[in-house]
């Protein structure tokens, strides 16, 4: 089983992505969004979930601050 990677764009329903790169490509394709673009990663086999926010200026994932 792979990591569970869910992408949420603004207030839309989460979408499952194949990889973090897939989620990044989808996030980069968004021109304007009300709210944040968030990815949630649950490791294979369970464990702590990691949440990252997409920084449109840096065009990369960033930790919540």
N, C-alpha and C positions, 0 to 999 in steps of 0.2 A: 504494500500500500504506500502511496506517495504522501508527502506533506499535503495538508489541506490548505489551499491558498484562496482566500475570498477577497474580492475587490469591491469596495463600495464607493460609488461616485456620487457625491452630494447626498441627496435623500432617496436615491434609487435603491432598489433591492440589490443585495450582494450577488456577485457573479463569481463562479468558480473559475480559476485560472490554472493552466497547466504548470506554470512556473512563475518565479518572481520576475523573470524577464518578460514573460507574456503579460503579466499585470502591469509592468512598467510601460510596455508598448501601448497597451490600452489606455493607461493614464495619460501618456504623452499625446495621444490622439484627441484628447478632449480639449476644446478651445476655451470654453467658458463653463464654469460650474458654480452653482450656489452651494457653498459649504466646502468641506474637505474631501479629498480623495484618500481613502484609507485602505491599506491592505492588512489582513489578519492572517498570520501563518501559524497553523497548529502542526507540530512535528509528527512525523510518522510514528505510530505507536503511542501517541498521546504525549503529554507534557505541557509545559507552559506555553501559552500562546504569545506570539510577538505581534505588536501592532505598529505600523509605520505610516507616516503621512507623506504624500507625494508633494515635493517642493517644485512647483512649476518653473521657478526661476532657475534652479540648479538642474532641473530635469532628472531628479533622482529621489530616492527614498530618504527620509529623515526621521529621526526619533522624535517623539512628542516632547515638547519642552514646556 
